[in-house]
Amino acid sequence: DAMTTRKIDVPEDLLALLQRSRLGSRPEADQVRMALAIHLFQQGTISVGRAAEFAGEPRAPFELLLGEMGVPPGRYDVE
């Protein structure tokens, strides 16, 4: 079941910062989606599995990325 989407305006400066981040090698839309998913996971709003799903990433590589970013992948996992 495909997620419905919404288009939003993102400031160029913010996109430029994301481009220089650890997510910069990914397509622009993926960078934004992944950054938002990581943020929601860090806040404890969603589980690591849900964050990976929103990011469009398989769970194992997503958890590896979290580890590289210094975010413990198990901290808020409620699944």
Backbone bond lengths (Angstrom), bond angles and torsions (degrees), N, CA, C in turn:
res aa  C-N    CA-C-N  psi(-1)  N-CA   C-N-CA  omega(-1)  CA-C   N-CA-C  phi
1 D - - - 1.456 - - 1.531 109.48 -
2 A 1.311 115.25 117.36 1.466 121.28 -175.89 1.525 110.55 -74.72
3 M 1.333 114.33 141.87 1.461 119.60 176.92 1.519 109.11 -77.11
4 T 1.324 115.90 141.75 1.459 117.91 172.10 1.518 107.32 -75.99
5 T 1.312 116.38 151.78 1.463 120.37 -176.53 1.520 110.43 -125.93
6 R 1.319 114.84 165.11 1.456 122.00 177.28 1.519 107.86 -138.83
7 K 1.304 116.90 139.79 1.462 121.22 176.99 1.521 108.71 -89.00
8 I 1.346 115.66 136.27 1.459 120.92 176.71 1.519 109.25 -133.46
9 D 1.312 115.77 156.97 1.460 120.46 175.89 1.517 108.76 -85.65
10 V 1.325 115.99 132.36 1.462 122.00 177.12 1.521 107.05 -121.49
11 P 1.336 117.75 126.40 1.471 119.73 -179.60 1.531 111.75 -56.87
12 E 1.330 115.75 139.39 1.464 121.70 178.96 1.528 111.27 -55.57
13 D 1.334 116.97 -38.79 1.474 120.57 -179.81 1.526 111.04 -60.39
14 L 1.325 116.40 -40.27 1.460 120.79 179.16 1.527 110.34 -66.56
15 L 1.329 116.76 -42.44 1.465 120.28 177.50 1.524 111.32 -63.25
16 A 1.334 116.61 -37.15 1.465 120.49 178.63 1.528 110.48 -65.14
17 L 1.324 117.21 -39.04 1.471 120.91 177.57 1.521 110.59 -65.83
18 L 1.324 116.62 -42.98 1.465 119.96 177.05 1.521 110.69 -61.00
19 Q 1.324 116.27 -37.87 1.469 121.42 179.89 1.524 110.80 -60.31
20 R 1.325 116.98 -32.48 1.471 121.42 -179.62 1.526 112.40 -89.41
21 S 1.343 116.61 -2.32 1.463 120.59 -178.71 1.525 110.61 -85.18
22 R 1.300 115.89 -177.91 1.462 122.56 177.28 1.533 111.74 -62.75
23 L 1.333 116.52 -18.57 1.462 121.02 -178.97 1.528 112.16 -91.42
24 G 1.320 117.44 -0.91 1.463 123.00 -170.98 1.511 117.08 -61.53
25 S 1.326 117.97 -19.32 1.469 119.60 -178.61 1.526 111.86 -80.73
26 R 1.318 117.10 -8.17 1.464 121.69 -177.17 1.526 110.79 -92.27
27 P 1.332 117.09 162.65 1.467 119.42 174.33 1.533 110.45 -59.00
28 E 1.332 115.93 149.26 1.464 121.67 -174.10 1.535 113.52 -51.34
29 A 1.333 117.22 -48.91 1.464 120.37 -178.29 1.535 110.69 -61.97
30 D 1.338 116.80 -37.45 1.468 120.90 178.45 1.523 110.76 -66.39
31 Q 1.335 116.95 -37.96 1.472 120.72 178.21 1.527 110.28 -58.61
32 V 1.323 116.44 -47.11 1.466 121.26 -177.93 1.518 110.55 -65.98
33 R 1.341 116.53 -46.69 1.461 121.28 -179.50 1.532 110.68 -60.68
34 M 1.332 116.02 -43.93 1.457 120.34 -177.77 1.532 111.29 -68.19
35 A 1.328 116.93 -42.74 1.465 120.37 178.97 1.523 110.69 -60.36
36 L 1.326 116.75 -41.51 1.463 120.50 179.31 1.529 111.02 -67.41
37 A 1.320 117.05 -42.03 1.468 120.93 178.65 1.531 110.77 -62.52
38 I 1.340 116.96 -43.36 1.471 121.09 178.69 1.521 110.06 -62.45
39 H 1.323 117.08 -43.65 1.464 120.56 179.43 1.530 111.03 -60.72
40 L 1.325 117.19 -47.64 1.468 120.32 -179.14 1.529 111.00 -63.08
41 F 1.333 116.78 -37.21 1.465 120.28 176.33 1.530 110.80 -64.75
42 Q 1.339 116.78 -45.47 1.468 120.75 -179.42 1.525 111.14 -61.03
43 Q 1.333 117.09 -32.82 1.456 121.23 -179.71 1.525 111.73 -78.44
44 G 1.332 117.31 -8.72 1.456 120.66 -178.61 1.518 112.77 81.71
45 T 1.324 117.16 12.93 1.464 121.96 -178.31 1.525 111.74 -76.27
46 I 1.334 116.51 -35.87 1.462 121.66 179.48 1.532 109.29 -133.26
47 S 1.329 115.08 158.52 1.469 121.02 178.03 1.520 110.15 -76.13
48 V 1.324 115.89 166.82 1.466 120.18 178.46 1.529 110.36 -63.91
49 G 1.324 117.90 -35.17 1.462 120.76 178.31 1.525 111.80 -65.16
50 R 1.321 116.05 -42.76 1.466 121.22 178.86 1.529 110.11 -67.61
51 A 1.325 116.70 -39.36 1.468 120.92 178.68 1.523 110.05 -61.60
52 A 1.327 116.45 -43.91 1.464 120.54 178.66 1.525 110.28 -61.69
53 E 1.332 116.19 -40.99 1.463 121.06 179.02 1.533 110.61 -62.19
54 F 1.329 116.98 -48.27 1.465 120.68 178.10 1.524 111.09 -61.33
55 A 1.322 117.01 -36.83 1.473 121.47 -179.17 1.531 111.57 -73.72
56 G 1.336 116.63 -12.98 1.460 120.06 -178.22 1.512 112.66 72.87
57 E 1.332 115.29 31.04 1.463 122.29 -173.24 1.531 109.06 -125.29
58 P 1.343 118.58 140.19 1.466 118.76 172.24 1.534 109.54 -59.65
59 R 1.316 116.38 148.91 1.459 120.08 -172.80 1.531 113.76 -59.02
60 A 1.331 118.20 -45.26 1.472 120.07 -176.37 1.534 112.28 -60.71
61 P 1.348 119.25 -50.59 1.466 118.66 177.66 1.534 112.25 -63.28
62 F 1.338 116.89 -33.46 1.464 120.12 178.11 1.532 110.01 -64.18
63 E 1.328 116.65 -43.43 1.469 120.10 178.03 1.527 110.99 -64.02
64 L 1.339 117.63 -37.07 1.469 120.65 176.57 1.531 110.19 -62.53
65 L 1.334 116.05 -43.41 1.464 120.34 178.36 1.534 110.43 -61.47
66 L 1.331 117.07 -43.59 1.468 120.31 177.54 1.526 110.19 -57.46
67 G 1.334 115.87 -44.12 1.460 120.39 179.36 1.521 111.78 -60.92
68 E 1.339 116.49 -42.55 1.475 120.73 178.06 1.528 111.09 -62.62
69 M 1.336 115.54 -29.58 1.464 120.43 -178.60 1.533 111.66 -89.18
70 G 1.330 116.77 0.78 1.459 120.15 179.00 1.518 113.44 79.18
71 V 1.333 117.12 20.39 1.465 121.56 178.57 1.525 107.59 -104.51
72 P 1.343 118.35 115.67 1.462 119.54 179.33 1.539 110.41 -64.62
73 P 1.346 118.09 118.74 1.447 119.83 -174.84 1.536 114.75 -69.97
74 G 1.315 118.41 -18.69 1.450 119.57 -177.55 1.506 114.35 -95.07
75 R 1.303 117.55 -8.15 1.457 121.69 -170.36 1.517 114.12 -55.05
76 Y 1.349 117.13 -45.64 1.465 119.59 -175.50 1.523 112.17 -113.26
77 D 1.319 117.57 14.87 1.459 119.07 -174.45 1.528 110.63 -70.59
78 V 1.328 115.92 115.28 1.462 120.91 -178.05 1.523 112.07 -110.71
79 E 1.324 116.72 6.40 1.475 119.98 -178.89 1.514 110.90 -73.95
